[in-house]
Amino acid sequence: MRLAALVFDRAAEGVMVTDTEQQILTVNDAFSTLTGCTRQDVVGKKPSLLRSEKMPPAFYAEMWDKVNRVGVWQGEIWNRRKNGEPYLEWLSINTVKDKSGKVVNYVGMFSDITKVRESQQRIEYLATHDELTGLPNRALFNDRLHLALARADRSRESIGVVFIDLDNFKMVNDTLGHETGDKLLRQAAVRLLDCVRGEDTVARLGGDEFVVLLVAADREQATVTAERLLIALSASYQFDEHECFISASIGLSMFPEDAADANSLMRNADAAMYRAKDHGKNGFRFFSADLASQAGKRLALETGLRRAIDTGSYSSIISRRSGWKAIPWSVPRLWYVGPTTVRSSNRWYSFRSPSKAI
Ligand SMILES: Nc1nc2c(ncn2[C@@H]2O[C@H](COP(=O)(O)OP(=O)(O)OP(=O)(O)O)[C@@H](O)[C@H]2O)c(=O)[nH]1
């Protein structure tokens, strides 16, 4: 008995013992540390004094039903500390029976898992969102696109994928600094969100590239949105001591007419965006069939280059402008020009095998 009392007192878990009327008979020190309630605060009262508004009444009914039927219940529950702060606990409730099998006590044991839950949520958030803008990232966008496609397929609705790449954004970084570039990206993200409906998704793919998923939108609605996006993005950006203007190039690809799957829709919108860049920037283009072969070639080349760089089978890549340089794979996109030549925006690159001399 003395050992049991020692465990009760020293346990890191909060422990509460009630009678069959659920009136608290005793609690241990950890209970007081975790809840902020002393023994005097709670003895004679019911555990419901710790309830938070986060749990619906039906939850408690089900919980006690299970305790009484099975003799045990375990799960997560939001409670409230004495100071009103909600906390998440992992709680197990057990029944204590006498020799005749009659329930004589309930014992609740819990640990505070609020911090664990917060870190889980933070990890989940970081895995699905872009930290700079708070927008969904590519992974979350892809999930939403897949879901939207499944739904649109069933309901025979159209979907639009809108690729947005800011024009000459590098100049903002180069002239006003990377921090101002970051501020511009954050403001651009807010403007993009303002241009779409709540059910649409705006994501940042990386760098100055964004993508919008327009659900239940036909070509006409996608056109209106693209025009709205261009106008919103080209309005003045105000920073503490600077004002700045920037335009964007937009590419659109529609489900089901341009592609039936997520990858092809993304690839087609990307190709259309590059067509808009090629036609002087600050505009939008829809995907068209003639872009398909170009997009396919570029994808094959990108894949080949990525593999080549990963495996080191090409030691370096020549920029015709800046001479030899190793190309970091953050270079956003490469256009196919010839078997050993690619173009990224306005730069030309040739690449060579390491076995060959310069
Ligand atoms: N400030 C800031 N810059 C970034 C970030 N990520 C990438 N960049 C920069 O964004 C620029 C993207 O440039 P590009 O899209 O290649 O080129 P661009 O100047 O926009 O030219 P076009 O796309 O051809 O109009 C690069 O200079 C990157 O270094 C970021 O998180 N913050």
PDBQT file of the ligand as one rigid body, heavy atoms in Angstrom, charges set to zero:
ROOT
HETATM    1  N1  LIG A 401      13.592  37.598 -52.596  1.00  0.00    +0.000 N 
HETATM    2  C1  LIG A 401      13.517  36.315 -52.958  1.00  0.00    +0.000 A 
HETATM    3  N2  LIG A 401      13.982  35.923 -54.171  1.00  0.00    +0.000 NA
HETATM    4  C2  LIG A 401      13.869  34.638 -54.515  1.00  0.00    +0.000 A 
HETATM    5  C3  LIG A 401      13.320  33.669 -53.674  1.00  0.00    +0.000 A 
HETATM    6  N3  LIG A 401      13.359  32.469 -54.311  1.00  0.00    +0.000 NA
HETATM    7  C4  LIG A 401      13.941  32.682 -55.505  1.00  0.00    +0.000 A 
HETATM    8  N4  LIG A 401      14.239  34.008 -55.644  1.00  0.00    +0.000 N 
HETATM    9  C5  LIG A 401      14.850  34.677 -56.782  1.00  0.00    +0.000 C 
HETATM   10  O1  LIG A 401      13.835  34.860 -57.742  1.00  0.00    +0.000 OA
HETATM   11  C6  LIG A 401      14.467  35.086 -59.009  1.00  0.00    +0.000 C 
HETATM   12  C7  LIG A 401      13.665  34.360 -60.063  1.00  0.00    +0.000 C 
HETATM   13  O2  LIG A 401      14.131  34.780 -61.242  1.00  0.00    +0.000 OA
HETATM   14  P1  LIG A 401      13.683  34.199 -62.626  1.00  0.00    +0.000 P 
HETATM   15  O3  LIG A 401      12.239  33.820 -62.595  1.00  0.00    +0.000 OA
HETATM   16  O4  LIG A 401      14.656  33.189 -63.079  1.00  0.00    +0.000 OA
HETATM   17  O5  LIG A 401      13.900  35.396 -63.548  1.00  0.00    +0.000 OA
HETATM   18  P2  LIG A 401      13.125  36.743 -63.693  1.00  0.00    +0.000 P 
HETATM   19  O6  LIG A 401      14.079  37.851 -63.367  1.00  0.00    +0.000 OA
HETATM   20  O7  LIG A 401      11.833  36.751 -62.966  1.00  0.00    +0.000 OA
HETATM   21  O8  LIG A 401      12.922  36.705 -65.243  1.00  0.00    +0.000 OA
HETATM   22  P3  LIG A 401      11.701  36.138 -66.076  1.00  0.00    +0.000 P 
HETATM   23  O9  LIG A 401      11.053  35.038 -65.269  1.00  0.00    +0.000 OA
HETATM   24  O10 LIG A 401      12.301  35.634 -67.334  1.00  0.00    +0.000 OA
HETATM   25  O11 LIG A 401      10.799  37.298 -66.278  1.00  0.00    +0.000 OA
HETATM   26  C8  LIG A 401      15.898  34.595 -58.871  1.00  0.00    +0.000 C 
HETATM   27  O12 LIG A 401      16.750  35.707 -58.852  1.00  0.00    +0.000 OA
HETATM   28  C9  LIG A 401      15.933  33.911 -57.489  1.00  0.00    +0.000 C 
HETATM   29  O13 LIG A 401      17.169  34.068 -56.842  1.00  0.00    +0.000 OA
HETATM   30  C10 LIG A 401      12.844  34.095 -52.388  1.00  0.00    +0.000 A 
HETATM   31  O14 LIG A 401      12.324  33.322 -51.576  1.00  0.00    +0.000 OA
HETATM   32  N5  LIG A 401      12.949  35.423 -52.087  1.00  0.00    +0.000 N 
ENDROOT
TORSDOF 0
